[in-house]
Amino acid sequence: MQYPGKDHHGKGMNRIRRYIFFACFMLAILIQPRVSAHAQSRATALSDIPQQINPPFQPGEKLHYKIRYGFINAADGTLSVEKSDRTFRGQEALHLKAEGKTISAVALFMKVRNKYESFVSTKTLMPFLFTESVKEGSYTRDSYVRFDRDNKIVNTNKGTFDIHKNALDVLSTFYYARSLDVSDLDPGESIQLYYFIDDKEYSMVIKYLGKETIKTDFGRMECLKFTPSLIEGRIFRRDSDMFLWITNDANRIPVKAKVEILVGSLTLDLKAYENLKYPMGTSMATAAKNP
């Protein structure tokens, strides 16, 4: 990823900006954490992928987030679900969107307007197509990933690549993870998912840390706390951590995320929501009776 006429340093800075935005906006999904032997050894146990439950979201759902760098309001982000008018091989699809933009003083030196879209199966939540439209200052990029599961490949604007049979894209990973039944996970256990971005497939280990009640804009809420594996480098220190808090209710909404970077930290907080599948705080047991 490179601005025209920029040198290698410029390319590195652009990559840093992109990863920082991804880190806070996609809640540990878009930062490209890869699984290393060190990361796996830190996990107490690596469980099989849990069974899926009925998706805890519905067409019309929108989640609105504020992203802060330290005490500075840096960006706004929105995640939304719609019923797609498109079909893929005769299969119906959901249209997932993630949109983000820098705000306030941050936009004066790092103006970002990014959109990510994924079309996924209404039955399995596996993606058919992923697209991204990136606008960062004078730099723009549009790309796509088409999934061919029969042949375990993806066709992209960069070529054709092999993938794991259950590979996701970075956006569908977020919604797929929300739909996993983690009720049998013990603190310290981890799950592993695969996703494709740019021209590579990555593996992510997500460790479950247990339940924690936190303060939110909607009052105190009991949440499930997770941490994904991170790779030391341009963005993260050796001891950097990322934490994600998801409501322990039928909606499984990410209400807060925090990641430590080389200098300071980034925090994401849920500020508003629309058209949830269940009223906020609905228990899993109640939702099971009214799917």
C-alpha angles and dihedrals in degrees: 000000000000141000113237110267095011123128128230091277090055090051090052093050091050090051090050091052091049094049093047090052091046092047096058099032103046096042098237094322103096101041094086099235108186124205113245129180087256092053093048093049089056092059114092091213135353108221128199112261106280120242118270122251126204104296109270091219137062139200108288096038114136127180119195121201139187118212121205132192102204103311094337120104099229109169149356123229135188131193118193142175126210136170107253123231088207125086127202117212087340093306124126118239143201118227112224121192135189118186129177140173136179117245142194118006092344091069090060092071103017112031109184129182109170132167129187123186132187130185110206137179113267088219105044104013087229111144126249097181137008126191134178133194112194125190114175113162107303092343121097132175135176121190142161141202121203116195120220103184095174089065097029093237140113125220113213141164086263096052140270122317138182118246141185112266091248098040117146134191121249095263099043088049088066094054094038090055091051088058097055121107103235095166092111095050116111121213108276096030120118140203128209128218133180126221138170127226133162101342102328143072117230135194122220128200114202117191122207111224100183137253123324133175112223138179115254138168086265097052131268112332134186108235141181109241123215138174126199126210115264132200119229113236142088094350108026134053121223089259097039116135135194123201130191126193118201123185113259092226139088094283097056092207121179102233100171141015132178130186131182116221134183091281117026127322142279123227130193123197132183108242104173142358138197136200100359115188090235132021110271110274097024109152123237089242092055092046091051089060091050106034 
